[in-house]
Amino acid sequence: MAGYFAQVTLLAKSGDPADNQVNGFAFEETGAPTFGEMDTYTTAIKDFYDDVQTVNGANGLETSGHLVKFYDILGAAPNYPIYETTWSFAAATLAVDLPLEVALAVSYKNTVNNTVPRARRRGRIYISGWTESVNSTGRPSSIAYEGLADAYKTFADTVNTIGTMEAGVWSRRDGVVYPIQEIWCDNEWDTQRRRGTRPTVRYGVDVA
């Protein structure tokens, strides 16, 4: 089985490239994926983010123009993309509500390859752009964390029906993509400072 990686760049409404968000999705496949399979994979990514939007995430992003680059993980350096394409949300996205550094992590792991250290068989991605409606006394509500876990499960299940693909977690140490068997999301926000936007106003006062 060969390992591949889809790097997704989500464009921020601010128009500042520094505010863009990047997430990665790994998969393994027998042989090289066809252009058609990678287009189908991109649709699965789009559907995942559409599902995130329905549970009040993904705000502060552009509606269209999001980029996906596919890489052969084990390709020789310089490892250029083997395919690039774009996708758009099904519905118009909203403006920022909670700060973009407020993120929710969806985690996943391989449970079968027990001889491999657990840290090499686990991964996560961070989703920002949540609304205040899913913040309950400082914690994400079940609408958000259950919805995010369910959305990623649907994504992984869909990937597993594309050709000979299997959704996985990439172990850089081992140079292997391990298939995903378990997905979870908890009720605690994660702070991703690198996703925070730049200040636009600075107010200062002098001391007499």
N, C-alpha and C positions, 0 to 999 in steps of 0.2 A: 504494500500500500504506500502511496506517495502522499506527502503532506502539502497542503495549500493554505493560503491565508488571504482573507478579504479585509482590506483596510478601508473603513468608512469615514469620510470626512464630512461632518455636518456643518453647513454654513450658518453663521450667526446673523441675525437680523441687523446687528450693528454695522455689518460690512467690514469690520476689522478682522483680518485673518487671525490675529492673536486670540480672538474670541471663539474661533471655530472649535468644534469638539471632534475628537477622533476616537473611534472604537475599532477593535479587531475581532474577527470571527474566523476560527480555524476549522478545517475539515480535512479528512483523508479520503482518498479515492484510488481505485485500481486504475492506473494509467492517468493520462492527462485529461482534465475536464474540457469539454467542447465549448465553443462560444455559446451555443444554445443552452447548455447546462449552467454556464456562468450567468446568462441572462435570467434563467429561472431562479438561481441562487439570489440574484439581486432583487427579484420580485419578493422572495422570502424575507430579505432584509427590509424592504419597503413595508411589507405587511407587518413585520415585527414593530417597526416604529409607528405605523398607523395604530396598532394595538396600544402602544405606549401612550399615544396621543389620546385615546379614548379613556384612559385612566388618569388623565390630567397631567401628563408629562410632555416633554419635548417642546415646551414654550421657549420663545426667544430665538427660534431657528427660522430660517427662510422656508418657504413652502416648497420651493423647487431648487434644482441644481446641485443636489448632494452627490458627492463623488464616491465611487467604489473602485478600488484598484486591487486586482488579484495578483498574488505572488506565488511562485513555486518556492516554498520555504527552504528547500535544500538546494536551490539554484546557486550556481557559482557567482561570486562577486565579480562585477557589480550586478546586483540582483534587480533587474528592471521589471516593472509590471508585465505580466503576460496578457493582461486585458484590462481595459478601463471603460467604465460606463457611468451614467448618472441616473438618478431617480428622484421622484417628487412625492410629497405627502398627498394622500387622497383628499384631504380637506385643508383649508387655510389654517396656518398655525397662529397662535396667539402671541401677544407680547410677553415679556418677562414678568413673572409675578414674584415667586420666591427668588432670592439671589441665585445666580447660576452655579455658584460654588456649593450650593446645597444639592447633593446628589444621593441617589439610591443605588446600591450595588446589587446586581443579580449575579449570584455565584453558581458554579457548576463544577462537577468532579467526575472522575472515572473511579468506579468502585470494583472493577474486575481485575485489573493488573496489580494485585496485592503485593507483589515482590518489589514494586517500584515505590520509593518514598512518596507519601501522600502529597507533599508540597509540589511535586512535579506533575501531579495529576489533577491539580485544582486551578481554576481560573475565575475571572470575574470581569464584568464591564460595568461602567458607571453611567447612569442616566441622569441628566440634569433637566432643568426647566419645569419644575413642579409648581402647581398652583397652591395657594393658601388653603384651598378647600380640602386638600388631603394632608394637611399638617394639623394633627390633633394633640394639643398640649405638648408640643415640642417633638412629637414622633410622627412618622408617616402612618396614615390610616391603612386599614386592611385593603381598602380599594386600591391603594398604590402598590403596596408590597406584594399582595396576592396577585393583583393584575399583572405586575411586572414579571413575576415568576411564571404565571400561566402563559404570558406572551412569549417568553423565551422558550418554554416547553413546546409551544405550537411551532415556533421557528425551527427548533431542533428536529422535531418530528417531520416537518416539511423537508428539511435538508436531507433527511435520511431516506426520502423517496425519490431523490434526484439521481438518476443513473446509479452509480455504485458509491455515491458520497455517504459520508457519515460525519455528523457534527462532532467536533472534538475540542480538546484543550491542548495547546501547543506547549511542549516541554523543550525549551531552548537547550537545557542541559543534556537531554537525551537525544535531541534531534528527531523527536517522534510526536505525532498527533495521537493522543489517547482518546478513544470514543467517550462521549458523555453519557452517564447513566443517571445522574441525580442533579437537580436544579433547586435552588432555594433563594429566598430573599427575606430579610428580617425587618423588624420595625425600628430601625435606627438609621438616622440620616448619616451620610458620610460627607466630610468636607473636602472638596477638591479645589484648593486655592488657585490652581493653574487655570481653572475654568471661570474664575471670577472676572468680571469686566473691569476695564480701567475706570478710575474716577473721572468725572467730567467737571466737577466743581470742587474748589478748595476754599474753605472759609477760615479765616484767622482773626484773632483779636490781640491787641496789645495790652500789656499789663502796666498800669499807671505806676 
